Amino acid sequence: MKKTLHIILFSMLTFSGFSQTNIQNVAGNWLGTLDVGVAKLRLGLMVADSSGILISKLMSPDQGAMNIRVDKAEFANDTLKIVSKEIHASFKGAVNNSADTLKGYFTQGRKFPLALARVEKLPEMNRPQEPKRPFPYIEEEVTFTNEKAGISFSGTLTLPSSGENFTAVVMITGSGPQNRDEELLGHKPFLVIADYLTRNGFAVLRYDDRGTGKSKGVFSIATSADFADDAEAAFLFLQNDKRINPKQIGILGHSEGGLIAPVVASRNKDAAFIVMLAGPGLKGEDILLLQSELIARADSTPEEEIETNTTLNKKLYTIAKKEKDDKKATEKMRKLIDDYWKTLSPEAINKNGIEKQALIQSVYQVITPWFRHFLSYDPKKALTKVSCPVLAMNGSQDLQVPPAQNLAAIEKYLIKAGNKNFTIKEFKGLNHLFQHCITGSPAEYVDIEETFSPEVLEYMTQWLKYVSSK
């Protein structure tokens, strides 16, 4: 196998949002042994959902190939299919009911049976910012309950080793089922952020999303409104900790978490501040359409294809918003896809590796409760009610929550709210994860060693120290 340093996003019709219904069944790290007769080779696979965009990477550690490009990744009907043109290979496997085994065939000239098992870690990737124990602060495993939903959550609370009456930060992850570290492609941005803030005197609570890690509940049926209730439960939990100043508790959210933070703050006047990391200011549908165009363009998709995809997505989203009956909505969407399929030439299908079943599977994502809610949700509703200090930050290369349009909308709504204490900041050269990057495409995330920009960490920390001292 040839070593390479790149992966590529596969976004067939760019049905990209902040979440996919059952991607949690396959997202994660997978490792197996490929028996090719003359040798047995370990094969690793990483699958991730980056705000609804499926990205993947292969590795063959026994051959020293740690970054093997994946040109296509599809997940439909509990079956994952990946294609790597770089090594002229593919894998197609079905995930079992307990979502801990991927069993299928690896094809590279010949077809070989391959079973992959879910693992905590793949052979080491370089993530120099990840903090290592022992930490110079207190680290506690905690649990709290969303009484409204009857769901218990598990998380980590970190506090400075000395002092009292701490300012505290509740961290809210981005879309998709995320653990407390917001782990993605070997990166743990929330661990890096929490470590930095705690070393600088702040208490920090980060928790596993419902149905993820050690937290209870079912993720796939929840909407952003439900996740706001979960975050509010975390906020209220900290108010009862005597080591923490109940008037100095703020909320930090990334991506969809940046949408949720203003919701919680608008309902709790005791919220001391909010930090929006790549948080949206536009309506959900507008973000999805803009995001799809920008990512496709960054990945050199022809403009004609982008225009066709945008038109089709608009029609699908219109059905999702207007047709409340799932069965009727599905029928209308499938007819749209059937009509679209008839317009494709065999050459186009082969060139793009399009499979009709994967397109049809996208229909079921568009009619999920989360997707329906997100399409129509307008951040204006909460932002115009936020009176506490706000720090809203984006990277200039963020293609998932584009900075120019979203930061402008956030500023507009905070002004309308009469908020006199907010800061809008765009950092040059950073992507959606606040990494220094080239194009901003999600395809770059895995190959960037940096987990979170040091200058953003410093800027955010100084802002928090300033607002908490007032």
N, C-alpha and C positions, 0 to 999 in steps of 0.2 A: 504494500500500500504506500502511496506517495504522500509525503508530508505536505500539508498546506496550512496557511494561516488565515483562511477565510471561511465564513459560512454565508449563506444568502437567504434572505427572507423569501418564503413562498406565500404569496397572497393572491390566490387565483382570481377571484373577482373582488378582492380587497373587502371581503365581508369582515372588516375589522372594527372592533369596538373595544370596550374596556373589559369584556368578559366573554367567555364561551362556556356553555352549559356543562358539558361533561369532559372538558379538557383536563380537569383535575384527575381523571382516571389514568391519564397517560403522562401528565407533566411530572418531571422529576428525573432522577438518575437511574440508568439501567446498565447492567453489566452481565456479560455471558462469555462462554468459551466456544469459539468456532473451531470445529474439528475438520481440517482440510486434508486429512489423510497423512501427509508427511509431517504435519505439525499441528499443535493446538495453540490458538491465539486468543487472548482476551480481546473482546470487542466492547467498547463503552458507547453509550448513547445518552445524550442529554436532550431533554425536551422541555420547552418552557412556553408559557403563555405570557407574552409581554403586552399587557393591555389589549387582549383579544387577538393578538397576532402570534401565530404558531411559528416558533423558530426552533431549530435543532442543530446538533453538532455530533459528529462521530469521532471516535478515537480508537487507535490500535496501540495501546501502551507498550506491548511487547515488541513492536516494531518502531517505537519512538515517534509515532505519528499521533500527536495530541490534538490537532485541529484539522479534521478532514471535512472539507466543504460539503454541505448538504444543499442541493439545488431545489428540492421539492419536499414538502412535508404535509401530509394530509391525515386527518383523523376523522373517520366516519364509521358509524355502526360498530363502535368498539374496536376498530381495526386501524392500526397505524401503518402508513406507507411512506417510506423515505427513499429518495433517489440522490445518488452522488455521481455526477458526470465525471468528476475529477478522477475517481477510481473505477468508473464504469461498473457501478454496483448499485444494488437496491436491497431493501429489506421490507418485508410485509409480514406483520404479525398481529395477532389478536390479544387483547388484554383480558385476563380472567376476571371472574366476578369479584374477587377480593382486591383487584387492581395491584397485585404484587408480582405478576408474571406476564411477560410478552412472549408469545410463542408463535413462530412462523418459519420463514425461510429467508436466508441471505443469498442473493444471487450475484455472482461475479464470474461470468463465463459459464459456470455450473451452479446448480442450486444446492445449497447446504442447509439442513435443518439447524435452527438456532433458537435457543430459549434464553431470554434475558430476564434477570431478576432485579427487582427494585432494590436499590442500595442507598444508604445515607450519603456516601461520598464516592466519587470516581477518583482514579489516580490523580494526584495533586496537580492543580493549576495554580499559577502564581497570582496571589491576591495579597500584595504587600501591606495593604491597609488594615486587613482583618486583625483585630486585637486578640492577644493571647493571654490566657490566665497564667499566673494570678493577677487579678485586677486590684488597683489601689483604691478600691471603693467597695461598698456593700452591694451584694447581688442576692436578691431574694426571689424565689418562686412564689407567685401569688395567684389567688383565684378570686373572681368576682362574678356577680350574676346580673344578667339583664332580666329583671323581674317581670317586665312586660311580656317577654317572649318565653320566660322560664328556661333560659339557657345559661349554663355556667361557662366561664372563660378562664383560660390559663395564660399567664404571662410572666414577664420578668420585670421586677422593679429594681432599679439601681439608684443608690443614694450615696452622696459623699460620706466618707468614713468619719468625718467629724462635723459638728455644727448642728443646727436645728432650724425649724421654721423655713424649710426649703421652698424655693420656687420649683414647680413641677411641670413636666411636659407629658401629655398623652400623645402617643404616636398612632396614626391611622394609615394602614397600608393602601397601596394602589389596588386596581381591580384584579379579579381572579382570586382563587383561594391562596392566600399568602400566610406563611408562618410569621412569628413575631419579629424575625430578622428581615422580613420582606425578601427572602432568599430567591435569587434569580440567576441562573447560569453561573453558579459558583460565587456570585457576589452576595454580600449580606449588608446592604446599605443601612438598614435600621440598626444593626449591631454597631456599625462604624459611627453613626450619628449619636446613638445613645451613649456609647463609650466616650466620645469627645465632649458631649454636654455634661456628663456626670463628672468627668475629670475637671470641668470648669465650674463645678458647684451646683449643678441642677439635678433634681430627682427626675427620673424618666421611667415611664411605664410603657412597655410595648407588649402586645398580646397576639396570640394566634387568632386568626379569623374564625368565625363560627364554622364548625365542621372540619376544621383544619388543625393539624398538630394535636395538642391536648385539649382543645376547646370542643364543646359539645355543639349540637344543633346540625342543621342541614344547610349547606352553602347554596346549593343549586336552585333553591326555590326563593331565595331572598333577593331583595332589591336594595338600591342605595338608601332608601328610607329605613329599611331594617338595619343596615349597617350603621346608620346614624344613631339608632337606638342603642346599638352595641357600644359605640364610642361614648355615648352619654353615660352609660352604665360605668364605663371605665373612669370617666370624669368624676362621677358621684362617689365612686369607690375611693379615689384619692382624697376627696374632701373629708373623709372619715379617718384618715391616717394622721395621728397627732404630730408626726414628725414634719408634716407638710403644712405650709401656710394655705388655708382654704381659700384665701382671696388672691392667691398667686399661682393658680393652675391654668395652664394654657393648652392649646391643641395644635399639633403639627400633623399635617396630612400630605401625602404624596399622591399625585395623579387623582384617581377617584377619591382618595382620602382628602385631597384638597378641595373637593366638592362637598364632602361631608363635614369638614371642620367648620365652615360658616353656618351650616345647619345647626350644629350643636351649640355654637356660640350665640346664634340668634335666639335660641330657646333658654339659654342659661346666662343671665346677666352677670353672674359671678365669674364667667370666663375672663381670664386676665389678658389673653392675647391669642391670636392664631397665626400660624405660619403655613402658607400655601406653597408647597413645592410642586411646580408644574400643575397647579390646580386650574380647572376650567372656568372660563367666564362666559363662554358661548353655550347655546343650547346643545344638547346631546347630538341631535341629527347634524347640526352644522359642523361640530367637531369631527364626527365620523367621516363625513364627506370630504372635508378639508384634509384630514389625516390620510385618508386613502389616496388622494391625489398626490400629496407631497411625498409619501413613501414610495409610491409607484414611480414617480418622476426620479427620485433619488436612486432607484434601482434600474434606471434606464428603460422604463416601459415606454413604448411609442405613444405619442400624444393621442392618436386615434383610439387606441385601446383604453387609455385613461378616460376619454370622453364617453366611450361606450359603457365602461364599467360604472361611471358616475351616474349616467342616465338610468341604468338598470337598478343600481342601489337606491336611487331616489324613489323609483316605483315600488320597490320592495318595502322601503321605510314608510311610504304613504299607506300601503296596505296594513302594515303593522300598527300604525297609529289610528286608522279609521275602522278597521274590521276587528271588533273585539272578540268574535267567536274564533277560537283557535282552528277549528276544522275548516271553516270557510276561508280563513286567512291562508291556511296551508294550501288549499286548493287553488286559490288565486295566485299565490307565489309560484307554485309548481307549474302552472300554465305559463307564467312569465318566463321561467327557466326553459320550459319546453320550446317556447317560441324563440328564445335566444339561441338555444342549441341548434335549431334548424338553420340559423344564419352562419354557423361556423363551418369552415371548410375542413376536410381531413388534415390538410397541411397545418392549419391553425391549431387544431386539437393536438397533433403530434408535437408541434413546436413548443407549445406551452404546457404539455403534459396534463391537459385538463381531463378530468373524469366527471361524468355527469352525476354520479352518485354523490360525489363530494359537494357539488353545487346544490343538490337537493338537500343534503344534510344541513347546509347553511340556512335553509328555510326554518328549520327547527330551532336554530339559535336566535333568529330574528323575532320569533314569537314567544320567547321566554319572558317571564315576569320582569327579570332584570333589564333585558333589552328594551322591552316596551316602555318601561319606566324611564330609562335613560334617554331614549329618543326624544321624549317630550319635556324632560326636565330642564328648567331654565334656572341657572345659578343666581340670576337676578332676585329670585324670590327670597333667598336667605341673605345675600350680600347687602341688600338695601335695608336690612334690619340689624346689621352688625355695627356695634358702637365701640368695641374694644380695639386696641392696637392691632394692626394687621401688617404682616410682611408677606408679600407675594413675589415669588421668584421663578424665573424660567431660564433655560439655556437658549441661546440664539439658534442652535441647531436642533431644537426639539421639534420633531416631525409628528409626534403623537398628540401633543397639546401645543400647537404653534404659538409662539410667544407674542407676536405683534397683535394678533386679533384678541387673544385671551387676556393678556395683561391690560389692554386698552379697555376691554369690557369690565374687568374687575375694578379698575380705577373709576370708571364712569359710575358704577353702581355704589361704590363706597362714598363717592362725592354726593350722590343722591341720598345716601343714608345720613348725610351730615357728619360723617366720620372725619375727624380732624387729625387723626394719628395713624397714618398708614404709609408704607413704603413699597414702591413698585421697583423691582430690580431685574434687569436682564443681563445675564452673564455671557460674554462672548465665547463662542467655540464649544459650548456644552450641549449635550443631548438630553433626552427625556429623563435619563438616570443621573444627570449632572456629572457625566464623565466628559473629559476632553476627547474630542472625536474628529472624524474627517467629514463625513456626510450627514451624520445624525440618524442614519438608517438603523433600525433594530438589529439588522444583520451584523452590525459591528460590536454589539454589547459584549458578547462572549470573549472576543479577542482583546478587548481593552483591559489591561491589568488594573487600572485605577477603578476603585469602587465608587468613590464620591469625592468631588472636587474639594481640595483643602481650602481654597479661597472662599468657597460657599460655606463650609463649616465655620471658618473664622468670622465671616461677615454675619452669619446667622447668630453665632454665639455673642458677638458684641452687641447686636441689636437686642437680643434677649436680656442681656445684662442691663442695657440702658432702660428698656421699658419696665423691667422688674424693680428698678431702683427708684422709680417715680412714686 
